[in-house]
Amino acid sequence: MPGTTKESFKISGENLLKKIKELIEEGNIRKITIHEKDGKELMSFPLMVGVVGTLFAPVLAAIGAMAAVIGECSITVEREHETGV
């Protein structure tokens, strides 16, 4: 039976795009939410298995543009994992 866990990272804007790409490559990410340091949600997007490359390029472009104007932020990652047998 599948389940989810949440994990948060504090990161500087300049490293935001790199970290998002690393998380996507892990493959078990269900949803990523980006918050300003005061907690305000800036962007949230679900990830579906197999949706990468050109379909995800516009989201990465938006993250890159946003990273250029924000300082410190946090990323909340919802991971999917299998529980039980």
ChimeraX commands (.cxc) that place a marker at each C-alpha (Angstrom):
marker #1 position 0.00,0.00,0.00 radius 0.5
marker #1 position 1.53,3.34,-1.00 radius 0.5
marker #1 position 2.04,6.17,1.47 radius 0.5
marker #1 position 3.55,9.62,1.52 radius 0.5
marker #1 position 6.00,11.53,3.68 radius 0.5
marker #1 position 6.86,15.23,3.69 radius 0.5
marker #1 position 10.32,16.72,3.95 radius 0.5
marker #1 position 11.39,20.37,3.91 radius 0.5
marker #1 position 14.62,22.05,2.85 radius 0.5
marker #1 position 15.80,25.64,3.33 radius 0.5
marker #1 position 17.72,26.82,0.30 radius 0.5
marker #1 position 18.98,30.00,-1.32 radius 0.5
marker #1 position 17.34,31.18,-4.53 radius 0.5
marker #1 position 20.54,30.63,-6.50 radius 0.5
marker #1 position 20.50,26.90,-5.68 radius 0.5
marker #1 position 16.75,26.42,-6.06 radius 0.5
marker #1 position 16.64,25.17,-9.66 radius 0.5
marker #1 position 19.54,22.76,-9.11 radius 0.5
marker #1 position 17.83,21.25,-6.04 radius 0.5
marker #1 position 14.48,20.90,-7.85 radius 0.5
marker #1 position 16.19,19.05,-10.71 radius 0.5
marker #1 position 17.95,16.73,-8.24 radius 0.5
marker #1 position 14.65,15.95,-6.52 radius 0.5
marker #1 position 12.89,15.22,-9.81 radius 0.5
marker #1 position 15.67,12.80,-10.80 radius 0.5
marker #1 position 15.04,10.81,-7.62 radius 0.5
marker #1 position 11.74,9.75,-9.14 radius 0.5
marker #1 position 9.70,9.17,-5.97 radius 0.5
marker #1 position 8.50,12.76,-5.63 radius 0.5
marker #1 position 4.75,13.31,-5.75 radius 0.5
marker #1 position 4.53,17.07,-5.18 radius 0.5
marker #1 position 6.89,20.02,-4.65 radius 0.5
marker #1 position 5.89,23.28,-2.96 radius 0.5
marker #1 position 8.12,26.35,-2.79 radius 0.5
marker #1 position 7.63,28.87,0.05 radius 0.5
marker #1 position 9.15,32.28,0.78 radius 0.5
marker #1 position 11.11,32.48,4.02 radius 0.5
marker #1 position 8.03,34.02,5.72 radius 0.5
marker #1 position 5.99,30.92,4.84 radius 0.5
marker #1 position 3.99,32.33,1.92 radius 0.5
marker #1 position 3.50,29.74,-0.83 radius 0.5
marker #1 position 5.09,30.82,-4.12 radius 0.5
marker #1 position 4.53,27.77,-6.28 radius 0.5
marker #1 position 3.22,24.24,-5.95 radius 0.5
marker #1 position 3.25,21.56,-8.61 radius 0.5
marker #1 position 2.48,17.84,-8.71 radius 0.5
marker #1 position 4.86,15.42,-10.38 radius 0.5
marker #1 position 3.58,12.40,-12.21 radius 0.5
marker #1 position 5.71,9.39,-13.06 radius 0.5
marker #1 position 7.15,9.82,-16.53 radius 0.5
marker #1 position 6.37,13.54,-16.83 radius 0.5
marker #1 position 9.81,15.04,-17.40 radius 0.5
marker #1 position 11.74,16.61,-20.23 radius 0.5
marker #1 position 9.86,18.89,-22.59 radius 0.5
marker #1 position 6.58,18.59,-20.68 radius 0.5
marker #1 position 8.27,19.87,-17.53 radius 0.5
marker #1 position 10.43,22.54,-19.22 radius 0.5
marker #1 position 7.94,25.43,-18.69 radius 0.5
marker #1 position 7.80,24.71,-14.94 radius 0.5
marker #1 position 11.60,24.66,-14.72 radius 0.5
marker #1 position 11.75,27.96,-16.63 radius 0.5
marker #1 position 9.31,29.54,-14.16 radius 0.5
marker #1 position 11.34,28.23,-11.21 radius 0.5
marker #1 position 14.52,29.65,-12.75 radius 0.5
marker #1 position 12.94,33.07,-13.19 radius 0.5
marker #1 position 11.57,33.02,-9.65 radius 0.5
marker #1 position 14.93,31.92,-8.22 radius 0.5
marker #1 position 16.56,35.01,-9.73 radius 0.5
marker #1 position 14.41,37.36,-7.63 radius 0.5
marker #1 position 14.04,35.56,-4.30 radius 0.5
marker #1 position 16.60,35.13,-1.57 radius 0.5
marker #1 position 16.14,32.35,0.92 radius 0.5
marker #1 position 13.19,30.01,0.50 radius 0.5
marker #1 position 12.06,26.56,1.53 radius 0.5
marker #1 position 10.99,23.55,-0.49 radius 0.5
marker #1 position 8.49,21.03,0.84 radius 0.5
marker #1 position 8.64,17.69,-0.89 radius 0.5
marker #1 position 5.92,15.06,-0.72 radius 0.5
marker #1 position 7.49,11.66,-1.36 radius 0.5
marker #1 position 5.66,8.52,-2.32 radius 0.5
marker #1 position 6.80,5.26,-0.81 radius 0.5
marker #1 position 5.59,1.71,-0.53 radius 0.5
marker #1 position 4.47,0.39,2.86 radius 0.5
marker #1 position 3.84,-3.22,3.64 radius 0.5
marker #1 position 4.38,-6.07,1.21 radius 0.5
marker link #1:1,2 radius 0.2
marker link #1:2,3 radius 0.2
marker link #1:3,4 radius 0.2
marker link #1:4,5 radius 0.2
marker link #1:5,6 radius 0.2
marker link #1:6,7 radius 0.2
marker link #1:7,8 radius 0.2
marker link #1:8,9 radius 0.2
marker link #1:9,10 radius 0.2
marker link #1:10,11 radius 0.2
marker link #1:11,12 radius 0.2
marker link #1:12,13 radius 0.2
marker link #1:13,14 radius 0.2
marker link #1:14,15 radius 0.2
marker link #1:15,16 radius 0.2
marker link #1:16,17 radius 0.2
marker link #1:17,18 radius 0.2
marker link #1:18,19 radius 0.2
marker link #1:19,20 radius 0.2
marker link #1:20,21 radius 0.2
marker link #1:21,22 radius 0.2
marker link #1:22,23 radius 0.2
marker link #1:23,24 radius 0.2
marker link #1:24,25 radius 0.2
marker link #1:25,26 radius 0.2
marker link #1:26,27 radius 0.2
marker link #1:27,28 radius 0.2
marker link #1:28,29 radius 0.2
marker link #1:29,30 radius 0.2
marker link #1:30,31 radius 0.2
marker link #1:31,32 radius 0.2
marker link #1:32,33 radius 0.2
marker link #1:33,34 radius 0.2
marker link #1:34,35 radius 0.2
marker link #1:35,36 radius 0.2
marker link #1:36,37 radius 0.2
marker link #1:37,38 radius 0.2
marker link #1:38,39 radius 0.2
marker link #1:39,40 radius 0.2
marker link #1:40,41 radius 0.2
marker link #1:41,42 radius 0.2
marker link #1:42,43 radius 0.2
marker link #1:43,44 radius 0.2
marker link #1:44,45 radius 0.2
marker link #1:45,46 radius 0.2
marker link #1:46,47 radius 0.2
marker link #1:47,48 radius 0.2
marker link #1:48,49 radius 0.2
marker link #1:49,50 radius 0.2
marker link #1:50,51 radius 0.2
marker link #1:51,52 radius 0.2
marker link #1:52,53 radius 0.2
marker link #1:53,54 radius 0.2
marker link #1:54,55 radius 0.2
marker link #1:55,56 radius 0.2
marker link #1:56,57 radius 0.2
marker link #1:57,58 radius 0.2
marker link #1:58,59 radius 0.2
marker link #1:59,60 radius 0.2
marker link #1:60,61 radius 0.2
marker link #1:61,62 radius 0.2
marker link #1:62,63 radius 0.2
marker link #1:63,64 radius 0.2
marker link #1:64,65 radius 0.2
marker link #1:65,66 radius 0.2
marker link #1:66,67 radius 0.2
marker link #1:67,68 radius 0.2
marker link #1:68,69 radius 0.2
marker link #1:69,70 radius 0.2
marker link #1:70,71 radius 0.2
marker link #1:71,72 radius 0.2
marker link #1:72,73 radius 0.2
marker link #1:73,74 radius 0.2
marker link #1:74,75 radius 0.2
marker link #1:75,76 radius 0.2
marker link #1:76,77 radius 0.2
marker link #1:77,78 radius 0.2
marker link #1:78,79 radius 0.2
marker link #1:79,80 radius 0.2
marker link #1:80,81 radius 0.2
marker link #1:81,82 radius 0.2
marker link #1:82,83 radius 0.2
marker link #1:83,84 radius 0.2
marker link #1:84,85 radius 0.2
view
